């Protein structure tokens, strides 16, 4: 099942019966970002899709002009540090406001962040904290959220 446009942003998920149980549908889960695939073969699909539906950006604004205007590598460093502060930092709580990776993708090391400014948005993504892997793709504001909600509706209609 594919929701969205793979050239900008899409979510793909398919259950694999032989990996699943009566309680959990396991399978393949991926984001397509700018025609690039970030995927996991280790996804509990219902959990990942429910986590997506509960992301901060689904219910609240995540506008941040400062982060939006930074070069992608600098923005990724700042966003990664907010979400995954080092043990020796003075940060008490992780800030997942912009983190839009879930379950299986995070387990695979794919860190995707969404930042919005005005009527624009962009996904900034990379593999763990490897700056050479950092990329970004521009979206229309609300495009990410629309795809997430479509994927959740599609998932619930085929359960």
PALONU-971269 format. One record per residue (C-alpha): x negated, y, z. Coordinates in pm, whole numbers, plus 50000, padded with zeros to 5 digits. Example, Ala and Ser with C-alpha at 12.3 -4.5 7.8 and 13.67 -1.06 7.14 Angstrom:
x: 48770; y: 49550; z: 50780
x: 48633; y: 49894; z: 50714
***
This chain:
x: 50000; y: 50000; z: 50000
x: 49855; y: 50335; z: 49893
x: 49981; y: 50673; z: 50014
x: 49845; y: 50999; z: 49876
x: 49607; y: 51084; z: 49593
x: 49271; y: 50900; z: 49594
x: 49109; y: 51194; z: 49412
x: 49166; y: 51414; z: 49718
x: 49297; y: 51213; z: 50015
x: 49481; y: 50883; z: 50039
x: 49534; y: 50603; z: 50290
x: 49527; y: 50241; z: 50177
x: 49628; y: 49951; z: 50396
x: 49717; y: 49592; z: 50326
x: 49787; y: 49316; z: 50576
x: 49601; y: 48988; z: 50538
x: 49817; y: 48703; z: 50664
x: 49526; y: 48469; z: 50742
x: 49377; y: 48737; z: 50971
x: 49707; y: 48813; z: 51142
x: 49905; y: 48664; z: 51427
x: 50270; y: 48684; z: 51525
x: 50187; y: 48985; z: 51743
x: 49941; y: 49176; z: 51522
x: 49913; y: 49244; z: 51151
x: 49544; y: 49266; z: 51076
x: 49402; y: 49362; z: 50743
x: 49223; y: 49618; z: 50530
x: 49245; y: 49988; z: 50607
x: 49077; y: 50271; z: 50419
x: 49068; y: 50639; z: 50350
x: 49002; y: 50757; z: 49998
x: 48838; y: 51099; z: 50021
x: 48743; y: 51264; z: 49693
x: 48756; y: 50924; z: 49517
x: 48513; y: 50778; z: 49773
x: 48638; y: 50489; z: 49987
x: 48577; y: 50465; z: 50361
x: 48705; y: 50127; z: 50471
x: 48731; y: 49870; z: 50742
x: 48799; y: 49500; z: 50716
x: 48858; y: 49494; z: 51089
x: 49183; y: 49683; z: 51134
x: 49490; y: 49613; z: 51340
x: 49711; y: 49800; z: 51096
x: 50001; y: 49888; z: 51323
x: 49764; y: 50024; z: 51586
x: 49565; y: 50231; z: 51335
x: 49880; y: 50375; z: 51176
x: 50032; y: 50456; z: 51515
x: 49707; y: 50627; z: 51618
x: 49723; y: 50831; z: 51298
x: 50078; y: 50940; z: 51375
x: 49964; y: 51064; z: 51716
x: 49670; y: 51273; z: 51598
x: 49649; y: 51626; z: 51732
x: 49683; y: 51772; z: 51381
x: 50024; y: 51607; z: 51330
x: 50190; y: 51811; z: 51603
x: 49963; y: 52114; z: 51655
x: 49758; y: 52362; z: 51455
x: 49390; y: 52288; z: 51426
x: 49294; y: 52623; z: 51277
x: 48930; y: 52715; z: 51332
x: 48791; y: 52982; z: 51103
x: 48439; y: 52955; z: 51248
x: 48407; y: 52579; z: 51188
x: 48578; y: 52610; z: 50850
x: 48324; y: 52864; z: 50727
x: 48016; y: 52667; z: 50834
x: 47820; y: 52460; z: 50581
x: 47940; y: 52099; z: 50599
x: 47630; y: 51962; z: 50777
x: 47647; y: 52232; z: 51047
x: 48020; y: 52182; z: 51091
x: 47969; y: 51806; z: 51120
x: 47704; y: 51854; z: 51390
x: 47939; y: 52077; z: 51591
x: 48245; y: 51854; z: 51542
x: 48050; y: 51536; z: 51623
x: 47913; y: 51695; z: 51942
x: 48266; y: 51798; z: 52048
x: 48409; y: 51451; z: 51993
x: 48109; y: 51250; z: 52109
x: 47908; y: 51460; z: 52357
x: 47574; y: 51320; z: 52462
x: 47547; y: 51163; z: 52805
x: 47310; y: 51438; z: 52920
x: 47538; y: 51724; z: 52814
x: 47740; y: 51921; z: 53067
x: 48064; y: 51833; z: 52884
x: 48316; y: 51650; z: 53104
x: 48578; y: 51566; z: 52839
x: 48553; y: 51472; z: 52472
x: 48739; y: 51705; z: 52236
x: 48912; y: 51502; z: 51966
x: 49110; y: 51799; z: 51824
x: 48959; y: 51771; z: 51475
x: 48876; y: 51397; z: 51471
x: 49103; y: 51214; z: 51226
x: 48925; y: 50878; z: 51207
x: 49104; y: 50597; z: 51386
x: 49037; y: 50245; z: 51515
x: 48878; y: 50038; z: 51243
x: 48717; y: 50334; z: 51066
x: 48556; y: 50456; z: 51388
x: 48437; y: 50103; z: 51463
x: 48266; y: 50100; z: 51122
x: 48097; y: 50435; z: 51196
x: 48311; y: 50656; z: 50969
x: 48368; y: 50991; z: 51137
x: 48620; y: 51213; z: 50962
x: 48716; y: 51558; z: 51085
x: 48990; y: 51792; z: 50963
x: 48950; y: 52170; z: 50989
x: 49206; y: 52426; z: 50873
x: 49190; y: 52796; z: 50793
x: 49477; y: 52996; z: 50648
x: 49640; y: 52791; z: 50372
x: 49330; y: 52575; z: 50327
x: 49197; y: 52263; z: 50490
x: 48895; y: 52045; z: 50448
x: 48787; y: 51702; z: 50551
x: 48428; y: 51683; z: 50672
x: 48306; y: 51328; z: 50697
x: 47994; y: 51125; z: 50749
x: 47858; y: 50799; z: 50877
x: 47785; y: 50818; z: 51252
x: 47546; y: 51110; z: 51305
x: 47354; y: 51062; z: 50976
x: 47348; y: 51412; z: 50826
x: 47242; y: 51279; z: 50483
x: 47584; y: 51110; z: 50459
x: 47790; y: 51424; z: 50533
x: 48040; y: 51529; z: 50265
x: 48344; y: 51753; z: 50249
x: 48654; y: 51780; z: 50034
x: 48894; y: 52073; z: 50012
x: 49265; y: 52009; z: 50062
x: 49577; y: 52217; z: 50075
x: 49678; y: 52281; z: 50433
x: 49924; y: 52010; z: 50538
x: 49812; y: 51763; z: 50269
x: 49638; y: 51535; z: 50521
x: 49941; y: 51539; z: 50752
x: 50181; y: 51468; z: 50463
x: 49979; y: 51161; z: 50360
x: 49963; y: 51033; z: 50719
x: 50339; y: 51066; z: 50763
x: 50403; y: 50900; z: 50424
x: 50174; y: 50609; z: 50516
x: 50352; y: 50566; z: 50851
x: 50695; y: 50570; z: 50681
x: 50578; y: 50317; z: 50422
x: 50434; y: 50093; z: 50691
x: 50752; y: 50099; z: 50902
x: 50973; y: 50028; z: 50600
x: 50778; y: 49710; z: 50514
x: 50738; y: 49571; z: 50868
***
